Amino acid sequence: MSAEATGPTNPGLPRRRGRSRLDLRRLGRAALRGSASRDRLPDAIGHVVEAHRAHHPDASQEQLDALRRAYVLAESSHRGQMRKSGEPYITHPLAVTLILAQLGAETTTLVASLLHDTVEDTEVTLDQVRTEFGDEVCYLVDGVTKLEKVDYGAAAEPETFRKMLVATGNDVRVMSIKLADRLHNMRTLGVMRPEKQARIAKVTRDVLIPLAERLGVQALKTELEDLVFAILHPEEYAKTKALIAENERGSDPLAAIAEDVRGVLREADIEAEVLIRPRHFVSVHRVRMKRGELRGADFGRLLVLVNEDADCYGVLGELHTCFTPVVSEFKDFIAVPKFNLYQSLHTAVVGRDGGQVAEVLIRTHQMHKVAEAGVVALGNPYAQAASEEPAPDGERADPTRPGWLSRLLDWQQAAPDPDTFWSSLREELAQDREITVYRAAGGTLGLPAGASCIDAAYAQHGEGAHHCIGARVNDRLVALSTVLRDGDTVQILLAPPEAGTGPDAEWLDHARTPAARIAIKGWLAAHPDGPAVSEQTAPRPGLTVAGARHSAANAVVDLPGAAVRLAGCCTPVPPDAVTGFAVRGNVVTVHRVGCPAVGRMAALGRGPVGVRWVEVDSAQCRVTLTAESFGRPHLLADLTEAIAIEGVAIVSATVEPPTEGRVRHTYTLQLPDAARLPGLMRAMRKVAGVYDVSRAQHRAAATS
């Protein structure tokens, strides 16, 4: 099963190798002859019906009648409109619908495909579509209808994609139609100016091809890749095309290996179909970049199709017994499917003549259908949703609503502007692999490969992750920057909101998901000076500093309304002797008098600000402590427990690599009362292996 179709208008663009294609000009001539009577289907749509019945032989007369009525409406409403190629416009929705019919799309998708440009380009309204064809068709047509540039200007394209993705979240058939629409437009792109070809090809490369990959529609994805390759890399495409043509003139070594495989499987009494599957242009180019000079077997792969899952492993056993396997090439995507529904066994064997290595794909016929058509082969998502139990963690069990799409729909709401959405979408789609991690409290999180604990925090808690102070991975306390692996168990540690904690700009260096990056950037923009307190608002409860007076050469000057921030380099607490310095944003940073930063400020000629502690009820404070210890198992857990017993919250914790058997732990802690500090330090010193606990002195920037 394939999405192959007639070659593009531009003869320089690639033609899919395989069986011959329907000529769209013939469809155009049929369309110009006008619609048929009510008793039979129009000639132009007969090819669509034929392809549809090949996948849905039980299609009802009512469904076929809906196709006829949709074609009649589309043809009459587009009549007189021409494409840039000179063909009647109706040939475009016909071609898009034929692509989807060949992939096995159900009738509702095909009806919407025929009508997908009517609301955008003709006088037909959504209400008319709803009245004549129902709510589902109306929803699909609306989902793929572009937003007007006159209303949105330069934001029209990204906002149109945002609209389509939101619609896809409720019905994946929206994106199926869009992908087929883009494929036909790419096939006929040769009539456009070169600069417009390049622009459309880049958007196709960055957005549409990754979406086709994630939705598992390989038949569309591979042809789109070839078309983009020809436009953006014409020289490399020409070399690849020449290599393929040269190889096709000689004998195919895969034919002999395929015959040997058929014989082996017949002897093993395994019913199987063995096919030679030529690589498409981009695939050949990638193999050439990886291996250098290509051999005959590199231009294709063997595809073995069987009836049952167990037969796949039976085939694998026979191949590895009767041929020499290339162990490094084996992958089991049946036991562990890809996140885009793809399932197959991959292996490679050396031919019996010892000269050629053949890559082999082994899958069932159903797996092959899904591998080619992806979500298109899954049919109506509403019918599936009605027949399935909801997932225990609230995630839709419907496979047409995968985890990556749910994440995308979540973060797109927080994207502050079209440019942020557009760039974040490309970043999201550039991730080509997913991992699953387990939440300590139950349930799972789907994340892109390379995601850190920070990404997991925002995926689980949304903006509540601003208060994240640490994480446990597989029951071990780790840094927030820790990169997660597939199957890890993650527990996110949060400070109470009243603690006044917030993300650090450094978090952006470790955040991979758009959801985390957008949320962190939003918080940093709203808090340019970080968490701060003032005498009037005191957002950090319990520890305030009189705000205060600025010493100048002529007189003492009040700084009314100045916000106060406790310096992270020395974390002063009462009754420390303190001094302050005015920084940007009408903020005063407060340091302990003995802090090295005070000397650097004085050397730079920065005048101090007089500050003093103010007695308040329930005074909380923040302090950084360093524990020096001998390395031993469970030391970190014991220290954390000692701190918790004292009723102190851990804001952040770092553990330096052991040196000569000694380890340094640094904790930033939130104390409910500064008077508890001496007792806390004594409790930490009592932990076995700890030989010193002291107030931390960090190197502070001169501009603090």
N, C-alpha and C positions, 0 to 999 in steps of 0.2 A: 504494500500500500504506500502511496507516495503522493506528494503534492506537485509532481512534475506537471509542467504546462508548456504552452507554446513559447518559443524563444522570444526575447525582448525585441523591441523595435530596433534598437541599436545593435548592428551585427557584431560590434566589439564586445558586447556583454555575453556572459556565458549562457550556454544552453544546457539544461539538465540532460545528462546522458540517460538513455532508457527508451521506453516505447514512445512512438510518435505522439504528438500532441494535437489537440483540437485547434483549428485555425480560428482565431477570434474574428478575423474579417468575415469568415463565413457566418459567424454569429451575428455580425453587424448587418450583413445582407438579409439574414432571416428577420432581424428586428425591423429593418426598413420595410419589409413586406406587410407589416402591421400585425395586430393581434389576431389570434384565431377565434373561431366561434366558441360558444360556451360548451360545445359538445366535446371538444378535444383540446389538448394542450398545445400552446403555440410551438412552432417548429424550433424556435431559438432556445426554448427552455427544455426541450426534449432530452438534450444531452445531460442536463442537470438531473432530471428525473431518472434517467438511466443509471447515472452514478449513484444517486440516492438509493435506488432499489437494490443496487449491488450490496449495500450494507444493511438496508432495511427492507427486505423483501415483503414484510407484512405491513408496509405503509398503507394506511387506509385511503379510501377514495376521498374522504373529507380532508385529509392532510394534503393529498395531491391537488385538490381543488383550491386549498389555501395558497399553494405555490402558484397555481395558475392566476388566481386573483391578484397576488402580489406582483407577479410579472406584468400583468395588464396595467396595474396602477403605476408601476415604475416606468414602463415603456411609454405610457401616455403622458406622464408628468415630465419625463426627460426628453420627449420628442422635440426635435429641433436643436437640441444641445449637442455639441460636438466636442470630442477630446482634442488635445493639441496634435495628436497623431492623425487627425482627420476622420477618425472612426466615430460612429454614433455613440453618444455617451452611454447608452444602455449596455454597450459591450462591457463596460467596467463592472457594474453590479452583477452582470451575468458571469463574468470571469471570476469575480470574488466568490460568488455562490458556488460555481463549479469547483473551485479549490476546496471549499469546505465540504461539499458533497463527496468529493473523492477521499477526504479524510474521514468520512463517516459521520458528519454532523447530523443531528436530528432535524425534524421539519421546522420547528420554531426558529432555530438558528438560520436556516436557509431562507425562510420568509423574511426575517429581519435583515438578512444580508442583501436580498433583492431591493429592499426599501431603504438601505442604510444612508443613502445620499439624498433621499427625496425631501426630507424636512430641511436639510441644509441648503439645497440648491433649487428647490421648486416651490410651488405654492401649497404643497401638501403640508398639513399641520399634524402635530402629535395627537391632538384630539381625534382627527380623522383616522390616523393609524390605530389608535386605541379602539375606536368604534368598530372598525372593520376587521381588526385582527386580534384584539385583546390586549390585556395589560402586559403580558410578558414580552410580546413583540414590540410594544410601545416602549417598554423599559430599555430593551436592547438598542432600538433605533436612537432613542434619546442619549444613551450612554456613549455612542460613537459619533454623535453630532458635534462638530467643532464649535467653539465659541467664536464670536465675531471679532475680527481685528478692530473694527470701528469702535467696539465697546472696550476692548482690553488692550489694544495697542501691542507693544512688544511682548506683553505678558500673555497674549492669546495662546501661544503654543504650550508653554508650561502649564497654564491653567486648564487647557483642554486635556492634557495628559493627567493632571490631577483629577479632573472630573471623571475621566475614563477609568482611572484606577479605583476611585471611590465606587463607581458603578460596578466595576469588576469584583469588588469585595462582596457584593451581594449576588452577583451572577457572572461567573467567569466567562460566559459566552460572549460578553461584551468585548473582551480582549481577543477572543478567537476571531471575531469579525474584523477587528482592527488589524490583527496580524495578517490575515488574508488580504485585506484592503491594501496594506503596505507592500505585500509581496507583488500584487499585480501592478501597483504604481511603480515599483522598482523595476519590474520587467520592461516597462514601457518608458523608462526615464530618459532614454536616448534623445527624445525630442526636446528636452529641456536644455537651457544654457549650462555650460560646464560648471560654473560657480554654483548654480542651484542644484545640479546633480550632486556636487560635493557636499553641500550643506545638508541635503536630505539624506545622503549616504552616512554622514557622521551621526546624525540623530538615530538613524536605523542601527548603526553599529553600537552606539552608547546606550540606547534605551530599548528598541524593539527586539534586537537579537537576544540580549539578556533576558527579556521577558519571555520570548519564545523558548529559550533554554529552560527557564524556571517553570514554565507551564508544560514542559515536556514535549512540545510540538516540534520534534526534530526535523520532520519533513519540510516545514517552513523555515526553520532556523538555518539549515544547511544551504538552502537555495538563497536566502537573504545574505548569508556570509559570502557566497560566491559573487553575488551581484555587487555588494559593497567592495569586495576585493578588487573587482575589475575597475571600479570607478576611482577608488582611493589609491590603489597601488597598480597602475596599469602595466608597468614594466615587469614587476614580479608575476603578475597575472599572465602576461604574454609568455614568460619563460615556462610557467607551469603548464599553460595550454600546449606549448610545443612539446614538453616532456610527455604529456598524456597522449598527444597525437602520435609521437614517435613510438611509445610503448604499444599503442593499439595496432600498429603495423606489424608487430612481431607476434610470436606465439605467447600465450598466457600460461605461465607455470602454475597458476592457481587452478587451472582446469584439471591438470593431472593430479594434484593433491586432492581436489574435490572428489574426483573419481575414486581415489584410494579411500577417502573418508566414507563415501557411500558404501563401498565394499565392506569396510570394517563394521559399519553399523548394521548392514544386512546380515552379516555373520552373527552379530550379537542379538539379532532379532529385535532391533530398536527401530520403530517406524519414525522416519525423519526425512525432512526435505533439506537438501544441501544446495545452497545457492552461492554464486560469486557476487559480491557486493562491491562495485567500484567505489573508490574514494571520490569525494567531490573535490573541487579545485583547492579550497582552503586546506582540506585535510592532507592532500598531496604536498602542498607547500609546507605545512607544519612538519610532516615527516621528513621532507628534504632538509629543513632547517635543523632537525634533530639528528639525522643520520648521515647527512652529506649525500654522496652518490646513491641513487635509488636503484633497486633491483626490481625485476618484474613483479614479484609477489608484493612489493610495497605499494602497488597502485590499487590494491583492493584488499578485501577481507572475505573470509568464508562466513556465511551465515547458516547456522543449523537450526531449523525449526522443528519442534516436537509438540506432542499433545499435552503432556503432564509435567508438573514441576519436577517430579522424581526422575523423569526421562532426561532432564537437563544434566543431572549429576551422573546418570548412566552413560550419556554421551561423553561427558568429561572423563570418566574412568576409562572408557575404551580408547579415547584419544591419547591419554597419558600412558596407557599400557602399550599401545601399538605404534606410537610415534615418540620421538624424543621431545618432551615438553621444555619450554623456556620458562623456568619457574618464576622469574621476576615479572613475567607478564600476566600472571594469574590474578584475577580479581573476581570476587563473588558479590555481585550486585543483586542477587536474588535473596540471599540471607540478610543482606544489609542494603536495601534499595537506596538509590540516590534521592535527594530531597525533591526531585522533580518527577517522581513516580517511576523512573527508569529502573528496569530489572533485566539482568542478563548475566551469564557467566562469560568472562573474558579469559582467553588463554592464547598461547602461541605454540606451534609445534614445528619441528623440522621435517621437511618432506623426506620421503624414503630414499631419494637420491642424494640426500645430505647437502643439497646445494641451496635450497630456498627455505625461508622461515615464513610460515603463513599464520597470520592472526585469525583467531576464530571467535565468533560470537555465538553463544548458545542460549536459546530462549524458547518459550512456548509461543504458539500462534497468538494468544491473547496478549502476552508480554510484547510481542512484536507490534501488535496493533497500538498498544499504549505508547510504546517507544517512538513510533512514528507520529501519532496524532495527539499524544498527551491528553490534556483535559478535554480536547474535542471528542475523544473516544468515550468519555465518561457520560456523555449525554446531558440530560436535564438535571442540574444540581438540586432543584426543588424536589424532584421525585426522590433523589437519594436522601436528602435531608429529612424527608418525611418518614423514610423507612429505617433510619439509623437512630441509635440511642445517642444522646448528647455526651460529649466527653466529660470525665469527672472534674476536670479543672476549668470547665466552661468554654474551652476551645472547641470550635466546630469540628465534629468528627468528619464532616464532608471533605474528601481529599481535594476538591476543587477550591478549598479555602485554606491553602497551606500556611504554615507559621510565618514565613517571610512576608506574605501578603498582609497578614494581620499586623505585623510590626510596622510595615510601611503605612498602613492606614492609620495607625496610632500616631506616628511621628509627623505625618504630613499635616495634621491639624495644628501642630505647634510651629510649623515653618512660618516665620514672620512675613515672608515676601516671596514672590515667584522665583527670584534668582536663587534664594536659599533652597527652596523646594527643588528646583531644577538641578542644582549642583549636588544636593543631598541624595536625590533620586539616582543620579549617575554613580555616586559613591556606593549606595546600597546595592545597585545592580552589578557593580564591579566585583562584589564578593561572589565567588563561584562555588563555594562549598559551605555546608551548614553543619553545626554540631548540636547535640542535645545534652543539656545539663539538668541535673535533678535538684529540685529545691529541698532543703532540709525538712521543711514542714509538709512536703508532699507536692506532687505535680512536677511538671517539666518546663523548661524554657528552651525554645529554639533560638540559636544565635549563629551569626556568621563565624566561620573559622577565623581565629585570631582575636576573638572577642575577649575582653578582660573582665575582672570582677566589677569594674565600673559599669560596663555594658549590662552585666547581669543585674546590677542594682537598679538601673533605670528601666530595664525590661520588666522587672518585678514590681517596683514601687513607684514608677513614674517620677514626678517631681519630689516625692517623698525621699528619693535617693539623695537629694541635696544634703541630708543629715547623715549620710553614710560615714561611718568612722572605721570600718574594717570589714573583713570577711574571713570566713572559715571555708576552706576547700578540702573536702575529704577529711573533715574534723580537725584540720590544722589551721591555725591562725596565719594568714598570709597578707602580703601587701595588696592594696587595691589594684595595683598595676599588673597583678599576676594574670597571665594568659591562660584561659581555660581550655581544657581538652574534652573531647567527646566522652561522655559518661561520668564526668566529675559531679560530685555533690556539693552544692554551694549554699552557704548560709550568710546572708547579708546582715551586718551589725549596724544598727541605727542609733544615733543619739536622740534623746527627746527633743522635739521641736523647740522647746524653750531654751535649749542649750545654746542656741544662736550659731550653730555650726553651718558651714556652707562649703561648696566645692572650691577647689584651688585651680588656678589656671593650668597647673601641671597635669590635671586630670585629662585635659584635652589631648595630651601626648599619648594617652593610653586608651582613649575612647575610640572605638571602631564603628559603632552604630550611629546613624543619623539621629536616632531618638536621644541618645546620651549627649551627643555633641550639641544639638540644638538646645537641649535643656540647660546644659552647663553654660553655653554662651549667653543664653538668656539671663541666667542668674548673675553671671559676671557683669553683664551690661547694666543690670539693675543695682549691683553692689560694687561699684568701681573701686572702692577702698576696702572691700572685704567686710566681714562682720564687724560692726562698730557700735559703741554705746555713747550716749550723750547724757548730760545732767538732766535734760528735760524728758527724754524718752526712755533711757536706760533699757535698750533691748536686750542687754546681757544682764539678767537680773542678779541682784545681790552684790555686785562689785562695781562701784562707781567711783569716779574721780572728779573732784571739783573742777569745774571747767572754767577756762581758768584765766590766768592773767599773764600777759606777755611782757617780759622785761625788755625795755628798750632804753637806749642811752638817755633820752629826755624823760620820761615819766613812766609808770605802770599802766598798761592798756588792757581793759577787759576784752575777752573774746566771747561775746554772748552767742549762745547757740552752737558752740563748737562741739563736734562729735569727738569722742574719745575712743582710741583703740589701744589695747594692751599689746606691746611689742612681742612678737613671737620669738624673738631671739633670747629673751631673758624671762618672759612670763612673770611679771611682778605680781605679788599678792600681799595683802596686809600682814604684818606691819612694815613691809619693806620700805626703805627710803627711796623715793621715786622722783624723777624729773621728766619733763616732757618737751617735745619739739613739734612745731607746727609743720604740717605737710600739706600737699595739695588737697583741695576739696574741703577746706575749713575743718580739717581733722587734726587732732593732737595725738601723737603716739607717745605712750608712757613707757619709760624704761626704768629698771633698777639703777640706782646711782652708780653702782660698780660695773655696769654693763660696758663692754668694750666699745659698743656703738656710741656711747655718750662722749668718749674721748675723740672719736672720729668726727662727730658732729661739731664739737668745739673746735677741732683743728680746721674745719671748713668754715668757721666763722658763724655757725648757726646759733642763734640766741636761744636759751632755754625758755620753757614756759613753766611758771610755778604751778604745781599741782599738789593736792593733798587728798588723803583718803577720807571718805565720808561714811559715817556709821549708818547702815541700813539694816532692816530686818531681813532675816533669811539670806544673808549675803553669800552668794556663790562666787567662786573664782576659778580661774584656769591656771594651771601650772605645768611645766615640763620637767620631768624627772628622768635621770639616767641611772640605770642599775648596772653595775659592773659585777660579773659573775663568772664562775667556772662553768664550762659547758657540760651539760648532762641531759639525758632524756627527760621530757615533760617539764623542763624548767619554765618554758613560756606559759604553759597551762597553769603551773603553780603560782607564778607571779600574777597572772591575770585573776586567778581565784582570790589571792590575798588582797588585791586592789578592790575587787567586787565586794568582799566581806566588809571592807571599810566604808561601803556605801558610796564609792567614787566611780564616776563614769569615765570610760576610756574614749577620748576624742580621736586619737590616732596612736599607732604603735609601729615602731620600726625595730628590726633586729639586724645588726651588722654581721657580716660573715665572721665565723670564729677565727681568732688569731692566737696561735700557740695555746689552744685549749681554753681560751677566755672569750667571753661574749659580752657585747654591750647592747642593752635594751634601752630604747628611748620612748617614753610615754608622754603624750600630752593628755592631761587629765582635767576633768571638771569636778571640783570639790563643792559640796553643798555649803561649806563654811571654811574660811581660811584657817580657823583654829584647828582643823583636823589634819593639817599638813604634817606636823611633827609625828603624830601617831601613825599616819599613813607610811611615812618614811621608815619608822621603826618596824612596822609590820612587814614591809618589803625586805628589810635587812634580815629578818628572821627566816626568810625562805632559804632552804638548804642550797648552798652553792653561791649565794649572793654575798659579796664581801664589801660592797659600798653602794650607797644610794645618795645622789646629790642633785642639786638644782642644775639644770642644763644651761650651758652658755653656747649659743649658736652664733655663727658669724652672720652679722646683719649687714645689709647693703647700706652704703653711706647715705643714701637718700631716704632712709627710714625716718 
